[in-house]
């Protein structure tokens, strides 16, 4: 498996889509199924990192003009919301 830094998102998505198309038409062998799983995990890791970075650089402007960074709020359990 290639290092995350050695592959870009376009190449990653192209290969994921190629394997998905092959799976629909003729099926995948065990090695291709494992490759598809690994590529999807790489994609999710990169996507989550990019999204987290974007959120960390997002600021909220209040009516008084001040900028405030977004604050992480862990998800609440349904019983805590009541």
C-alpha positions as CSV (number, residue, x, y, z in Angstrom):
1,X,0.0,0.0,0.0
2,X,1.3,3.4,-0.9
3,X,2.0,6.1,1.7
4,X,-0.7,8.7,2.0
5,X,1.7,11.4,1.0
6,X,2.6,9.5,-2.2
7,X,-0.9,9.6,-3.7
8,X,-3.2,12.5,-4.4
9,X,-7.0,12.6,-4.1
10,X,-7.6,12.5,-7.9
11,X,-5.6,9.3,-8.3
12,X,-7.1,7.8,-5.2
13,X,-10.7,8.5,-6.4
14,X,-9.9,7.3,-9.9
15,X,-8.7,3.9,-8.6
16,X,-11.6,3.6,-6.1
17,X,-14.1,4.3,-9.0
18,X,-12.2,1.9,-11.3
19,X,-12.5,-0.9,-8.7
20,X,-16.2,0.0,-8.0
21,X,-17.0,-0.3,-11.7
22,X,-15.2,-3.6,-12.0
23,X,-17.0,-4.9,-9.0
24,X,-20.3,-4.1,-10.6
25,X,-19.4,-5.7,-14.0
26,X,-17.2,-8.7,-13.3
27,X,-16.5,-8.8,-9.6
28,X,-13.3,-8.4,-7.6
29,X,-10.8,-11.0,-6.5
30,X,-9.6,-11.1,-2.9
31,X,-6.6,-8.9,-3.5
32,X,-8.7,-6.2,-5.3
33,X,-11.3,-6.3,-2.5
34,X,-8.6,-5.7,0.0
35,X,-7.1,-2.9,-2.1
36,X,-10.5,-1.3,-2.4
37,X,-11.0,-1.4,1.4
38,X,-7.5,0.1,1.9
39,X,-8.1,2.9,-0.6
40,X,-11.4,3.8,1.0
41,X,-9.7,4.0,4.4
42,X,-7.0,6.2,2.9
43,X,-9.6,8.4,1.3
44,X,-11.5,8.8,4.6
45,X,-8.3,9.6,6.5
46,X,-7.4,12.3,4.0
47,X,-11.0,13.7,3.8
48,X,-11.3,13.9,7.6
49,X,-7.9,15.6,7.9
50,X,-8.8,18.1,5.2
51,X,-12.2,18.8,6.8
52,X,-10.8,19.2,10.3
53,X,-8.2,21.6,8.9
54,X,-10.9,23.6,7.2
55,X,-12.9,23.8,10.3
56,X,-9.9,24.8,12.4
57,X,-9.3,27.8,10.1
58,X,-13.0,28.9,10.1
59,X,-13.9,32.0,12.1
60,X,-17.3,33.3,13.1
61,X,-17.8,37.0,12.8
62,X,-20.2,38.5,15.5
63,X,-22.3,41.6,14.9
64,X,-19.7,43.7,16.7
65,X,-17.1,42.7,14.1
66,X,-15.0,40.4,16.2
67,X,-13.8,37.1,14.8
68,X,-14.0,33.9,16.9
69,X,-12.6,30.5,16.0
70,X,-15.0,27.6,16.0
71,X,-15.0,25.6,19.2
72,X,-15.1,21.9,19.3
73,X,-18.3,20.6,20.9
74,X,-18.5,16.9,21.4
75,X,-21.7,15.3,20.4
76,X,-24.3,15.0,23.2
77,X,-26.1,11.9,24.1
78,X,-29.9,12.0,23.5
79,X,-30.6,11.8,27.2
80,X,-28.4,15.0,27.8
81,X,-30.4,17.0,25.4
82,X,-33.6,16.8,27.4
